Amino acid sequence: MDRSAKPIFNFVNLSHPDELKNEETQLRIRRLAMTEVGRARKKPKTQRERNEIVLEFRKPATSPSAIDRLGSGEVDPFSPYPIDLDETSRGLVAFIFRNNSAHSRQLRGAWWPVGLTDQTAFYNVLANARLYMLKELTGAFVQQDDAVSLSQQNIAFRLIVEKMKDPKQHDSDELLGSIASFMCHDYILGAFAGWQQHRNGMARIIQLKGGVDKITTEELRITISWTDLVGSFSQDVPSIVPLPQKWASDSRSAPGSPRPFSSISLRWKQQLPMEMDWITVFDDISQIISLDRGLTQKELKGAATTGCWMEPTMVRLLAMRPLLRGNKRGNIIEEVCRLGSMLFLAPIWRWLGARPVWTYNISRNLLSILHSHMIEWGELKPLLAWAVYFAAIETRDYQERSQFVFILAVLMNGLQIQEWDEFMQIVKSVLWVERVFASSYEGVRAEVLSILQVTTRNVTPVTKVVEEDHA
């Protein structure tokens, strides 16, 4: 017999053992099996072939966001879970790792191992997975639990109450991980009063431990910083947890690395030489995303595991408070640019896998600044156009959007620009990522141009903000 002939293999790929229950999958397996049986009957075998068993171990295919660590790729049916999985919980776990699900990929390599270390945290992981599932079903993030997520979180709540009765647990890593899981749940729902209460509890536990440096497990350390950051960003308040060592240098360019030329950066340093906090971050962002280097496959993998340049950049922006130094022109311009930077980065954060990214407080704060302060922007006007543009595409509030769109129309009118493409060249000259924002202006363009067609020269508080000395 010719042993050189290669056998034919047929593979049925599954992402979770529960898929074996699917009728179509079972039917496909039966058909393939019967086909092989038929071939075997027609082909005589030697004694060796009748007793031969072939085992082949194949490495799962990887994707750009695959995590090369515990919890990576597809669900491991033999993974030691902290609870016995029932049908509901198995489905929720499968949803977390399903390709293209609505679940957040950001830092999954950190919070998933933390969830596996404790029952309380794991029940909250399941509750959170249900919230993401509801987002996929409804098209928007819900603001309250349904029966499934509430039942999972109620179990988590009962477990943490019992845990806190034990004094030995008051400074434990397990309790910290549990608190972080509650903070994640609050953040997904946008329930920031609850998030604040849990953050206060987290701060007390860290104090009891002797400081954040006493947290030696990298996954827990990163998870705590993440839960603090996402809630702080959503409310535009400074983060209280210091940067993890892994994050410390990720948002800064390597010494001596080439920077792309930026005319707007040069103008800033000429006109506002004493206001260097924001422009330093801007230069780092510009260097990181130049030629899309901040959005490479390496960065995607980092975003899904231990973090990337985005997290420490957000911490730096949240720490800035220019208006605490006064209401001078430079302070106001710097505050507008700080808020505009976060609105610019928010869609990139989502592109890297973060969900949700709440920005309503940031856009509201920006609108308040524009209404309450009348300043001259001069040659820095492109920064104003850039900040307002990203506020217009980011806000989900109709009234806010209409005001930002109106400001854009006034800016175009004041700059004596009639063509939208010409205006967008000004916006793009500041900072732009084509693959993320390529079609972002479709709705905004029509609204702005319609205003320009009917606009009058009536002076309002808003036009005073943006129409300075154009002469």
N, C-alpha and C positions, 0 to 999 in steps of 0.2 A: 504494500500500500504506500502511496506517496505521502510521506509525513510532512513534506514541505508546504503542502497546501494550508493556507491560513483559515482558521475557523471564522465563522461570521458571528459577531456579537450584536445583540440588540440591548440598548440600555433604556430604562425607564427612570428618569430623574425626578426625585421627590425633594421638596424643601422641608417636609415635616412628616413624621410617621402617620399622622391622622389622614394624610392624603390617600393612604391605602384604603380608606373607607369609601372613597369616591367611586361610584359605579363605573364611570368611564375609564378610570385608571385600572380597576379590576378587570374590566372587559378587555382592555388593551393587553394586560399581562397574560390573560388566558389565551388570547389570540396568538401572541408571540410564543407562548409555551407550546401550544398545539402545533404551530408551524414547525418548531424544533423537533417535536415528537415525530411528526410526519417525515421530516428529513432523516431522522435517526433510523426509522423503520426501513427506509429504502437503502440505507448504507450499511454494509456489513462491517463488523468491528472485530478487532483482535481481542484476545484475552486481556492484554494490557490496557487497551482503550476502554473496555467495559469497566475496569476497576479504577480508571483515572479520574481524579477530581482536580479541577483547575480553580485556583483562587487568585483573584486579581485585586490588588488594593490601589485605588486611584485617589490622587489628591484633588479635592474640590477645586473647581475653577474659582479664580479670584476676580473681584470687581474693584473699581477705583476706590470704593468706600469700604472694602472688606477690612475687617479688624484682625490682625495677626496676633491674637491673644485670646484669653478666655472670653467666651461669648461671641466669637467671630463667626462671620459667614452664616451658615444655616444652623438651625436648632439641633443640638446634640441630644438625642433621646436618652443617652446614658449619663447626662450631666447631673451632678448631685444638687438638686434643688432643695431649698430650706423647708419646703412644704410638699405634701403629696398633691400632685397636679390632678385636677379633675378635668372634665371636658372643656369647661369655660376657661380655666386658667391655661390649659394647653393651647387653646385658640389664641389667647391674648399673647402668650409667649411667641407663638408662631408669627403673629402680626408684627411684633417688634422687629423681627429679622427678615420679614418678607421684602423682597426687592420692590422699590417704588411705593412703599406704603407711606402713609401720611406721618408716620412716627419720626421723631427727631433722630437724626444720625449723629448730631453733634455730641462728641465726647462719650459715645456709647461704650467705648473701651474702658472708661472710668466708672460711670454710674452703674453699668450692668454688673461688674464684679462686686461693687458695693452692695447692690441689691441681693446678690446671692449669699452674702455673709450673714444675713439676719432675716428672720421671718417678718418682722415689722416692715422693714424696708422693701422686702419682696412683695408684700401685699400692696404697698403703695406703687411699686413698679407696675403691678397688674392694673391697679386703678388708673394710673396714668396712661397705660396702653389703651385702656377703654376710651379715655378722653380723645386720644388720637384717632381711634377707630371711628368715634362719633364725628370727628372733623372730616374724615374721609366720606362718611355717609351723608353729611349735611352740607359740606362745602365750606364750613366756617367753624372756628373753635367755639365750643359751647361755654357758657358761663356758669353752669351748674351741673352737678353729677346726675347721671341717670341711675336706675336701680342697680345695674351691674357694677359701675365704678363706686357707687356709694356703699354697696355691700362689702367690697374689697377694702375700702378705706375704713369702714367701721371696725373690721377685724384688726386692721393696723392700729387703730386708735385704742382698742381694748388691750392689745399687746403692749403698747408703749406705756399705758397706765400701769400695767403690772410691772414692767421693766423699771419704771421710776420709783416703785416701792422698795427696790433693792438699792441701798446706799452704794454698793460696789459698782453699780451700773452708772452712777451719776457722772462719771468722767470717762466712760468707756467709748471705744470706737464704734461699737454697735449702736449706742444711743445717738452718737453724732450722725451716723449714717441714716438712722431712722428719722431724725429731725430734718436732715437734708432732703429726704424723700417727701416729707410733708411740704417743705418749701417748694419743691418741684411741682407738686400737685396744685398748690396755691397759685404759682406762677402761670401754669397752663390755663387755669380758669380765669386769670386776671384778678384773683382775690387777694389784693395786696395788704389788706388789713390783717388777714390771717398769716400772710407771708412775713409781715413785720413782727408779729408775735413769735413766730417760730424762729426768725432770725435773732430776736432778743434771747430766746432760749439757747440757740446755738452759741451765741457769744458767751453766755454764762458757763456753758459746758467747756468751751475752749479755755476760759479763764481757770476753771477748776483743774483742767489738765496741766496748767502751767504755761499756756501759750500755744499758738498754732504750730510752732516748731516741734512740739511734742507729738504731733501727728506724723508718724513715720511711714505709713502706707501711702504710696503715691496716688493710687486710685481714689482713696478717701480724701486726700489733701486736695486733689484737683476737683473732685465732686463738690466739696464745700465751697471752694472759690467760685465754681460755676453757678451753684444755686444762689450765692450772694450776688454775683455779677448780673445774672439775667433779671432778677427782681430790681436791683439798683438801676440798671439801664432802663427798665420799663417805667420807672418813676423819676428818672433823671436825678438821682441822688448818689453821692460818693459811695463806693464800695468800702466795706469795713474790714475785709479779709485781705491781708497782704498777698502779693502775687506769689504763686508757687515758683519754686526755683526753675521748673521746666518752662514757665512762661516769661521769666524775668527779662530775657534778652530777645524774645521772639518778635517784639514789635519795633525793634531798633535795627537800623542798617549796620552791617559789619563795618568797623573802622576802615577808612580808606576805600570803601566800595564806591564805584562811580554813581553819581546821581543824575537823573535826567534834568535837562535845563527847564526851569519854570520861570517865565517872565513875571507871573503873579507873585511868586515867592520873592523875587528880587525887588519888586515894587513895595511889598510889605516891609521888607527889611530897610528900605530907604525911607519909608514914611513913618513906620512904627518901630523904630530900633529898640525901644524899651519894652515892647510887648512881644516876647519871644516864645512863650509857652506853647501857644497853639501852632505857630508856624513851624516849630520844631517837629511836632507830631505830623503836621501836614507834609513836611519834607520826607519824613520816614514812610508815610503811607504812599506818597508818590514814588519813592524808590522801590518799595516792596511790590507794588502792582505794576510797575513799568514793564512793558512787554508781557503783561499778564503773568509775571513770575509768581505773584501771590495766589494764583489760582491753578497751580500745577497739580498733577496727580499726587505728588508728595504732600502738598498742602491739604489736599482732600483727605488723604489718609491720616495726616496729623489732626485735622479737624474732627475726625471720627474717633480718634484714640485719646491723645493726651492734650490736644489743643493746638492752635496755630497762632499766627500773628494777630488775628482779629481780637481775641480775648484781652490780651494785655493792652492793645490799642484802645479798646473801650474803657478799660480801667483808667488809663491816663486821661482820656477825655472827660470822664466823670469826675476825676479829681480836680479838674480846673474849675475855678469859680471867679472869672474875671470881674464880675460886678461887685464882689466883696471888696475889691480894691477901689471902688468908686464908679461913677457914671460918666467918666470922661469918654471922649470919642473913641479912643483906642480900646477901652474896656468893652464898650458896646459892640464895636466891630468884631472883637475877639469872641464875645459871647455868641453873636449871630453865627460866626464861622464854626464855633464849637458845636452848636446845635445842628448846623447844616452838615457838618462832618458825620455826625451820628446818623442823620437821615440818609446820607449818601451810603454809609457803610451797612445800614440795616438790610437792604436787598441783597448785598454781597454775603452777609452773614447767613441769610436764608439759603442762598445759592450753595453755600458750603455745608448746609445740612441743619441749621438751627431752626427750630419751630417750637412755639411761635416767637416772633420778635415784635413785641408791643412798642409802638412809637407815638401813641396818641398824646402822652404828656410832653414829649419832645416837640412835636409840631405845635401844640398849644402854647408852650413856652416861647417858641420862636415867634408866633403870631403876636403874643403879648409884647415882646420886645419891639417888634416893628411898629406896633400901634403907640407905644408909650415913649419912644425915643426918636427924635428927629435930628439926624446927623448928616454930614456931608461925606459921601463915600469917595468922591473924586476918582482917581485912577484905580481904586480897589473895587469899583462897581461890579466887575465880573464876579467877584466873590459873592456879592449880594444876589446876583442873578442865579448863580450856581446853588446857593443855599435855598432860595425860594423855589427854584425848579424842583429840587428833590423833596421839599416839603409838599409841593403840589401833587407829585406822583405818589407820595407815601401816605398822606392822610386819607382816612376812610370816612371822615366827617364831611358831609356835603357843604355845610356853611363855611367850614375852614377852607375847603378846596376852592370854593368860589372866590374867597378873599385872596388866597395865594395866586390863583389864576389872574385875578384883577391886577395884582401887583406886578405880575409878569407882563401883562399888557401895558401897564404904565411904564415899566422899564423899557420895553421895546419902543414905545412912543418917545420917551425921553432920549433914548439913544438914536432916534431917527432911523430905526430899522423897520422895514416893511416886510422883509422875507423871513420866514420862520427858520430856514436853513442857516441864514446868516446869524440869527440869534443863537441857534444851537451850537454854532462854532465857538461863540463866546463861552457858553456853558462848558463845552467839551475842552476848551483850552485850560480850564482850571484843573479838573480831574475827572476821568471818565473810564469806564470799563465796558467796551463794546458788547462783549458776550453776555453781560448781565443786563444792560440798559438799551439794547439795540432797538426795541420797539416800545420803549417806555413812554414816549411822548405822543403817541397816536391820539389819545383822547384830549390831552392838554393842548395840543396844537390847535385843534378845531375850536376849543373854547376861547383860547387867547385871541385867535384871529377874528372870531365873531365879535369880541369886545372891541377890538381895534377898529372894526368897521363902523361901530356906532358910538364910539367913545367921544366925549366932549372934553373940553379943557377945564371943567369944574375942578377946583382945588378942594381936596378932602384931607383929613388927617393922614390917610394912607398915602396919598400922592405926595404929601409933604415929606414923607419918609424917604421916598425913592426918587422924587424929582428935585434934585438940588440945582446947583449952578451949572447948567449944561453949556452955557455960553462959552 
